[in-house]
Amino acid sequence: MLATFSLLCLLGVRYPLSMLPVLFWELIWKTLWLGIVALPQWLAGHIDPSIVPNIFACSFVVLVYIAIPWRYVFAHYVLARGDRWR
């Protein structure tokens, strides 16, 4: 799965707007992991040293939030009309 994800990320360099769903996948899983796994452990004061590198790597999801063209996403994924069902 990670190899396929890496290949899709390389395609994203050439076709960035077409690869937004892959970027959303990364955004969702990293945000969920931080919220479901890391945050409760941090609040309880039980951060294990083995999990710190994962927290550090996943915290870069903030850059993904900054990099996404939100006007484009809103116009093409939220406001766009879908195709009629047949």
N, CA, C and O atoms as CSV, one atom per row, in Angstrom:
chain,resi,resn,atom,element,x,y,z
A,1,MET,N,N,0.824,-1.190,0.000
A,1,MET,CA,C,0.000,0.000,0.000
A,1,MET,C,C,0.871,1.257,0.000
A,1,MET,O,O,0.581,2.218,-0.713
A,2,LEU,N,N,1.928,1.246,0.795
A,2,LEU,CA,C,2.783,2.427,0.853
A,2,LEU,C,C,3.524,2.652,-0.452
A,2,LEU,O,O,3.770,3.798,-0.827
A,3,ALA,N,N,3.889,1.578,-1.157
A,3,ALA,CA,C,4.550,1.732,-2.455
A,3,ALA,C,C,3.599,2.366,-3.466
A,3,ALA,O,O,3.993,3.249,-4.229
A,4,THR,N,N,2.361,1.919,-3.470
A,4,THR,CA,C,1.361,2.503,-4.369
A,4,THR,C,C,1.107,3.954,-4.005
A,4,THR,O,O,0.985,4.807,-4.885
A,5,PHE,N,N,1.029,4.233,-2.730
A,5,PHE,CA,C,0.821,5.608,-2.291
A,5,PHE,C,C,1.988,6.493,-2.728
A,5,PHE,O,O,1.778,7.642,-3.117
A,6,SER,N,N,3.206,5.973,-2.668
A,6,SER,CA,C,4.377,6.737,-3.101
A,6,SER,C,C,4.325,7.021,-4.596
A,6,SER,O,O,4.651,8.126,-5.030
A,7,LEU,N,N,3.918,6.032,-5.385
A,7,LEU,CA,C,3.787,6.252,-6.829
A,7,LEU,C,C,2.716,7.293,-7.135
A,7,LEU,O,O,2.896,8.126,-8.024
A,8,LEU,N,N,1.608,7.250,-6.407
A,8,LEU,CA,C,0.556,8.245,-6.613
A,8,LEU,C,C,1.037,9.640,-6.233
A,8,LEU,O,O,0.663,10.624,-6.870
A,9,CYS,N,N,1.859,9.724,-5.203
A,9,CYS,CA,C,2.414,11.024,-4.820
A,9,CYS,C,C,3.332,11.570,-5.903
A,9,CYS,O,O,3.351,12.775,-6.152
A,10,LEU,N,N,4.085,10.700,-6.543
A,10,LEU,CA,C,4.929,11.146,-7.657
A,10,LEU,C,C,4.083,11.641,-8.828
A,10,LEU,O,O,4.444,12.618,-9.484
A,11,LEU,N,N,2.969,10.980,-9.090
A,11,LEU,CA,C,2.051,11.477,-10.123
A,11,LEU,C,C,1.479,12.834,-9.749
A,11,LEU,O,O,1.178,13.653,-10.617
A,12,GLY,N,N,1.332,13.064,-8.461
A,12,GLY,CA,C,0.799,14.336,-7.993
A,12,GLY,C,C,1.690,15.515,-8.311
A,12,GLY,O,O,1.215,16.649,-8.366
A,13,VAL,N,N,2.975,15.272,-8.522
A,13,VAL,CA,C,3.869,16.354,-8.926
A,13,VAL,C,C,3.493,16.823,-10.325
A,13,VAL,O,O,3.557,18.018,-10.613
A,14,ARG,N,N,3.100,15.892,-11.203
A,14,ARG,CA,C,2.730,16.238,-12.579
A,14,ARG,C,C,1.286,16.710,-12.687
A,14,ARG,O,O,0.990,17.643,-13.433
A,15,TYR,N,N,0.387,16.067,-11.943
A,15,TYR,CA,C,-1.042,16.394,-12.009
A,15,TYR,C,C,-1.566,16.702,-10.605
A,15,TYR,O,O,-2.281,15.884,-10.026
A,16,PRO,N,N,-1.226,17.857,-10.053
A,16,PRO,CA,C,-1.555,18.109,-8.642
A,16,PRO,C,C,-3.043,18.171,-8.335
A,16,PRO,O,O,-3.473,17.652,-7.305
A,17,LEU,N,N,-3.835,18.784,-9.188
A,17,LEU,CA,C,-5.257,18.910,-8.869
A,17,LEU,C,C,-6.001,17.592,-9.044
A,17,LEU,O,O,-7.008,17.355,-8.376
A,18,SER,N,N,-5.519,16.742,-9.927
A,18,SER,CA,C,-6.150,15.431,-10.110
A,18,SER,C,C,-5.861,14.500,-8.945
A,18,SER,O,O,-6.595,13.539,-8.715
A,19,MET,N,N,-4.812,14.778,-8.223
A,19,MET,CA,C,-4.415,13.900,-7.125
A,19,MET,C,C,-4.895,14.409,-5.762
A,19,MET,O,O,-4.447,13.908,-4.731
A,20,LEU,N,N,-5.782,15.376,-5.741
A,20,LEU,CA,C,-6.302,15.880,-4.473
A,20,LEU,C,C,-6.965,14.801,-3.613
A,20,LEU,O,O,-6.814,14.841,-2.392
A,21,PRO,N,N,-7.693,13.836,-4.194
A,21,PRO,CA,C,-8.260,12.784,-3.332
A,21,PRO,C,C,-7.200,11.998,-2.559
A,21,PRO,O,O,-7.449,11.589,-1.425
A,22,VAL,N,N,-6.036,11.781,-3.145
A,22,VAL,CA,C,-4.962,11.099,-2.429
A,22,VAL,C,C,-4.473,11.978,-1.279
A,22,VAL,O,O,-4.180,11.492,-0.186
A,23,LEU,N,N,-4.394,13.261,-1.545
A,23,LEU,CA,C,-3.970,14.190,-0.500
A,23,LEU,C,C,-5.001,14.240,0.628
A,23,LEU,O,O,-4.645,14.365,1.799
A,24,PHE,N,N,-6.281,14.141,0.263
A,24,PHE,CA,C,-7.323,14.093,1.286
A,24,PHE,C,C,-7.194,12.834,2.144
A,24,PHE,O,O,-7.401,12.879,3.357
A,25,TRP,N,N,-6.851,11.710,1.506
A,25,TRP,CA,C,-6.656,10.466,2.256
A,25,TRP,C,C,-5.566,10.656,3.295
A,25,TRP,O,O,-5.738,10.272,4.452
A,26,GLU,N,N,-4.435,11.251,2.890
A,26,GLU,CA,C,-3.346,11.503,3.827
A,26,GLU,C,C,-3.786,12.444,4.942
A,26,GLU,O,O,-3.468,12.234,6.113
A,27,LEU,N,N,-4.512,13.468,4.565
A,27,LEU,CA,C,-5.004,14.440,5.534
A,27,LEU,C,C,-5.906,13.776,6.571
A,27,LEU,O,O,-5.782,14.035,7.768
A,28,ILE,N,N,-6.797,12.935,6.114
A,28,ILE,CA,C,-7.764,12.303,7.012
A,28,ILE,C,C,-7.086,11.316,7.962
A,28,ILE,O,O,-7.331,11.359,9.167
A,29,TRP,N,N,-6.237,10.427,7.438
A,29,TRP,CA,C,-5.687,9.404,8.330
A,29,TRP,C,C,-4.709,9.984,9.326
A,29,TRP,O,O,-4.653,9.530,10.469
A,30,LYS,N,N,-3.931,10.986,8.915
A,30,LYS,CA,C,-2.987,11.573,9.865
A,30,LYS,C,C,-3.715,12.372,10.945
A,30,LYS,O,O,-3.343,12.323,12.117
A,31,THR,N,N,-4.738,13.096,10.550
A,31,THR,CA,C,-5.507,13.862,11.521
A,31,THR,C,C,-6.223,12.930,12.499
A,31,THR,O,O,-6.237,13.178,13.704
A,32,LEU,N,N,-6.816,11.861,11.973
A,32,LEU,CA,C,-7.485,10.898,12.851
A,32,LEU,C,C,-6.498,10.225,13.793
A,32,LEU,O,O,-6.796,10.050,14.975
A,33,TRP,N,N,-5.335,9.847,13.293
A,33,TRP,CA,C,-4.351,9.194,14.153
A,33,TRP,C,C,-3.902,10.129,15.270
A,33,TRP,O,O,-3.780,9.722,16.425
A,34,LEU,N,N,-3.657,11.385,14.911
A,34,LEU,CA,C,-3.251,12.341,15.936
A,34,LEU,C,C,-4.355,12.535,16.973
A,34,LEU,O,O,-4.082,12.642,18.169
A,35,GLY,N,N,-5.609,12.580,16.505
A,35,GLY,CA,C,-6.722,12.812,17.417
A,35,GLY,C,C,-7.130,11.614,18.240
A,35,GLY,O,O,-7.561,11.764,19.383
A,36,ILE,N,N,-7.000,10.406,17.665
A,36,ILE,CA,C,-7.473,9.206,18.348
A,36,ILE,C,C,-6.374,8.520,19.152
A,36,ILE,O,O,-6.645,7.959,20.214
A,37,VAL,N,N,-5.138,8.558,18.659
A,37,VAL,CA,C,-4.049,7.843,19.327
A,37,VAL,C,C,-3.165,8.789,20.144
A,37,VAL,O,O,-2.960,8.583,21.340
A,38,ALA,N,N,-2.648,9.821,19.488
A,38,ALA,CA,C,-1.642,10.669,20.139
A,38,ALA,C,C,-2.237,11.618,21.179
A,38,ALA,O,O,-1.695,11.750,22.277
A,39,LEU,N,N,-3.325,12.268,20.849
A,39,LEU,CA,C,-3.903,13.256,21.757
A,39,LEU,C,C,-4.325,12.662,23.102
A,39,LEU,O,O,-3.983,13.231,24.139
A,40,PRO,N,N,-5.052,11.543,23.130
A,40,PRO,CA,C,-5.402,10.975,24.441
A,40,PRO,C,C,-4.186,10.575,25.278
A,40,PRO,O,O,-4.186,10.736,26.499
A,41,GLN,N,N,-3.155,10.056,24.618
A,41,GLN,CA,C,-1.953,9.699,25.365
A,41,GLN,C,C,-1.252,10.936,25.905
A,41,GLN,O,O,-0.738,10.926,27.024
A,42,TRP,N,N,-1.233,11.985,25.122
A,42,TRP,CA,C,-0.599,13.231,25.562
A,42,TRP,C,C,-1.366,13.841,26.736
A,42,TRP,O,O,-0.765,14.296,27.708
A,43,LEU,N,N,-2.695,13.846,26.638
A,43,LEU,CA,C,-3.518,14.407,27.712
A,43,LEU,C,C,-3.377,13.600,29.008
A,43,LEU,O,O,-3.439,14.162,30.102
A,44,ALA,N,N,-3.189,12.292,28.882
A,44,ALA,CA,C,-3.026,11.447,30.061
A,44,ALA,C,C,-1.590,11.450,30.575
A,44,ALA,O,O,-1.311,10.909,31.645
A,45,GLY,N,N,-0.680,12.056,29.818
A,45,GLY,CA,C,0.721,12.100,30.223
A,45,GLY,C,C,1.457,10.790,30.031
A,45,GLY,O,O,2.428,10.512,30.734
A,46,HIS,N,N,0.999,9.980,29.078
A,46,HIS,CA,C,1.592,8.665,28.842
A,46,HIS,C,C,2.249,8.564,27.476
A,46,HIS,O,O,2.131,7.533,26.813
A,47,ILE,N,N,2.928,9.596,27.046
A,47,ILE,CA,C,3.604,9.529,25.754
A,47,ILE,C,C,4.816,8.608,25.882
A,47,ILE,O,O,5.748,8.873,26.641
A,48,ASP,N,N,4.773,7.533,25.127
A,48,ASP,CA,C,5.860,6.565,25.112
A,48,ASP,C,C,6.949,7.063,24.155
A,48,ASP,O,O,6.623,7.587,23.090
A,49,PRO,N,N,8.216,6.918,24.500
A,49,PRO,CA,C,9.286,7.386,23.606
A,49,PRO,C,C,9.265,6.734,22.220
A,49,PRO,O,O,9.773,7.317,21.262
A,50,SER,N,N,8.695,5.552,22.103
A,50,SER,CA,C,8.643,4.892,20.800
A,50,SER,C,C,7.612,5.522,19.866
A,50,SER,O,O,7.687,5.333,18.652
A,51,ILE,N,N,6.664,6.258,20.408
A,51,ILE,CA,C,5.623,6.865,19.587
A,51,ILE,C,C,5.963,8.302,19.185
A,51,ILE,O,O,5.318,8.862,18.299
A,52,VAL,N,N,6.948,8.891,19.813
A,52,VAL,CA,C,7.316,10.287,19.536
A,52,VAL,C,C,7.689,10.516,18.073
A,52,VAL,O,O,7.255,11.520,17.508
A,53,PRO,N,N,8.475,9.637,17.418
A,53,PRO,CA,C,8.764,9.872,15.992
A,53,PRO,C,C,7.514,9.856,15.109
A,53,PRO,O,O,7.429,10.605,14.137
A,54,ASN,N,N,6.548,9.003,15.448
A,54,ASN,CA,C,5.297,8.975,14.687
A,54,ASN,C,C,4.508,10.267,14.876
A,54,ASN,O,O,3.950,10.807,13.922
A,55,ILE,N,N,4.468,10.749,16.093
A,55,ILE,CA,C,3.773,12.013,16.355
A,55,ILE,C,C,4.437,13.144,15.591
A,55,ILE,O,O,3.761,13.984,14.997
A,56,PHE,N,N,5.761,13.163,15.607
A,56,PHE,CA,C,6.499,14.203,14.886
A,56,PHE,C,C,6.218,14.133,13.386
A,56,PHE,O,O,5.972,15.161,12.756
A,57,ALA,N,N,6.253,12.930,12.809
A,57,ALA,CA,C,6.014,12.780,11.367
A,57,ALA,C,C,4.578,13.147,10.997
A,57,ALA,O,O,4.351,13.815,9.989
A,58,CYS,N,N,3.625,12.724,11.791
A,58,CYS,CA,C,2.224,13.009,11.479
A,58,CYS,C,C,1.856,14.462,11.743
A,58,CYS,O,O,0.875,14.957,11.189
A,59,SER,N,N,2.621,15.151,12.573
A,59,SER,CA,C,2.301,16.551,12.846
A,59,SER,C,C,2.550,17.442,11.631
A,59,SER,O,O,2.074,18.576,11.589
A,60,PHE,N,N,3.279,16.946,10.659
A,60,PHE,CA,C,3.476,17.715,9.435
A,60,PHE,C,C,2.212,17.787,8.581
A,60,PHE,O,O,2.221,18.404,7.515
A,61,VAL,N,N,1.133,17.167,9.036
A,61,VAL,CA,C,-0.142,17.265,8.338
A,61,VAL,C,C,-0.615,18.721,8.277
A,61,VAL,O,O,-1.431,19.081,7.428
A,62,VAL,N,N,-0.104,19.540,9.169
A,62,VAL,CA,C,-0.426,20.974,9.152
A,62,VAL,C,C,-0.022,21.572,7.806
A,62,VAL,O,O,-0.720,22.439,7.282
A,63,LEU,N,N,1.085,21.124,7.249
A,63,LEU,CA,C,1.531,21.621,5.944
A,63,LEU,C,C,0.580,21.214,4.831
A,63,LEU,O,O,0.417,21.944,3.853
A,64,VAL,N,N,-0.043,20.060,4.972
A,64,VAL,CA,C,-1.016,19.614,3.975
A,64,VAL,C,C,-2.237,20.524,4.011
A,64,VAL,O,O,-2.768,20.894,2.964
A,65,TYR,N,N,-2.684,20.886,5.214
A,65,TYR,CA,C,-3.806,21.817,5.325
A,65,TYR,C,C,-3.484,23.150,4.663
A,65,TYR,O,O,-4.362,23.767,4.060
A,66,ILE,N,N,-2.252,23.596,4.767
A,66,ILE,CA,C,-1.845,24.867,4.160
A,66,ILE,C,C,-1.729,24.743,2.643
A,66,ILE,O,O,-2.049,25.689,1.922
A,67,ALA,N,N,-1.278,23.594,2.150
A,67,ALA,CA,C,-0.994,23.427,0.730
A,67,ALA,C,C,-2.237,23.203,-0.127
A,67,ALA,O,O,-2.204,23.458,-1.331
A,68,ILE,N,N,-3.309,22.740,0.457
A,68,ILE,CA,C,-4.505,22.432,-0.337
A,68,ILE,C,C,-5.156,23.726,-0.817
A,68,ILE,O,O,-5.368,24.644,-0.026
A,69,PRO,N,N,-5.476,23.803,-2.120
A,69,PRO,CA,C,-6.186,24.979,-2.646
A,69,PRO,C,C,-7.676,24.904,-2.283
A,69,PRO,O,O,-8.478,24.360,-3.042
A,70,TRP,N,N,-8.030,25.442,-1.141
A,70,TRP,CA,C,-9.371,25.251,-0.596
A,70,TRP,C,C,-10.467,25.863,-1.458
A,70,TRP,O,O,-11.574,25.326,-1.492
A,71,ARG,N,N,-10.207,26.957,-2.150
A,71,ARG,CA,C,-11.234,27.527,-3.051
A,71,ARG,C,C,-11.550,26.551,-4.175
A,71,ARG,O,O,-12.714,26.357,-4.525
A,72,TYR,N,N,-10.518,25.940,-4.737
A,72,TYR,CA,C,-10.709,24.945,-5.794
A,72,TYR,C,C,-11.496,23.751,-5.258
A,72,TYR,O,O,-12.419,23.273,-5.917
A,73,VAL,N,N,-11.144,23.277,-4.093
A,73,VAL,CA,C,-11.828,22.129,-3.487
A,73,VAL,C,C,-13.295,22.452,-3.269
A,73,VAL,O,O,-14.169,21.645,-3.585
A,74,PHE,N,N,-13.561,23.625,-2.733
A,74,PHE,CA,C,-14.948,24.012,-2.476
A,74,PHE,C,C,-15.739,24.121,-3.773
A,74,PHE,O,O,-16.881,23.667,-3.850
A,75,ALA,N,N,-15.130,24.727,-4.797
A,75,ALA,CA,C,-15.821,24.918,-6.078
A,75,ALA,C,C,-16.044,23.603,-6.824
A,75,ALA,O,O,-17.094,23.422,-7.440
A,76,HIS,N,N,-15.083,22.688,-6.781
A,76,HIS,CA,C,-15.169,21.483,-7.591
A,76,HIS,C,C,-15.677,20.243,-6.852
A,76,HIS,O,O,-16.116,19.286,-7.490
A,77,TYR,N,N,-15.624,20.246,-5.534
A,77,TYR,CA,C,-16.078,19.081,-4.790
A,77,TYR,C,C,-17.340,19.346,-3.977
A,77,TYR,O,O,-18.100,18.418,-3.697
A,78,VAL,N,N,-17.572,20.591,-3.599
A,78,VAL,CA,C,-18.739,20.896,-2.771
A,78,VAL,C,C,-19.860,21.508,-3.609
A,78,VAL,O,O,-21.002,21.053,-3.545
A,79,LEU,N,N,-19.542,22.527,-4.386
A,79,LEU,CA,C,-20.574,23.236,-5.146
A,79,LEU,C,C,-20.898,22.605,-6.499
A,79,LEU,O,O,-21.974,22.856,-7.043
A,80,ALA,N,N,-20.016,21.808,-7.046
A,80,ALA,CA,C,-20.238,21.229,-8.377
A,80,ALA,C,C,-21.406,20.263,-8.345
A,80,ALA,O,O,-21.594,19.501,-7.397
A,81,ARG,N,N,-22.185,20.322,-9.419
A,81,ARG,CA,C,-23.314,19.403,-9.534
A,81,ARG,C,C,-22.830,18.049,-9.982
A,81,ARG,O,O,-21.930,17.950,-10.817
A,82,GLY,N,N,-23.404,17.029,-9.449
A,82,GLY,CA,C,-23.034,15.663,-9.832
A,82,GLY,C,C,-23.734,15.250,-11.121
A,82,GLY,O,O,-24.679,15.904,-11.563
A,83,ASP,N,N,-23.267,14.174,-11.710
A,83,ASP,CA,C,-23.896,13.622,-12.903
A,83,ASP,C,C,-25.222,12.963,-12.502
A,83,ASP,O,O,-25.380,12.458,-11.390
A,84,ARG,N,N,-26.169,12.989,-13.453
A,84,ARG,CA,C,-27.458,12.338,-13.198
A,84,ARG,C,C,-27.289,10.827,-13.153
A,84,ARG,O,O,-26.487,10.249,-13.887
A,85,TRP,N,N,-28.051,10.212,-12.286
A,85,TRP,CA,C,-28.062,8.769,-12.222
A,85,TRP,C,C,-28.914,8.242,-13.382
A,85,TRP,O,O,-29.895,8.872,-13.780
A,86,ARG,N,N,-28.541,7.122,-13.899
A,86,ARG,CA,C,-29.326,6.576,-15.025
A,86,ARG,C,C,-30.192,5.453,-14.578
A,86,ARG,O,O,-30.919,4.875,-15.386
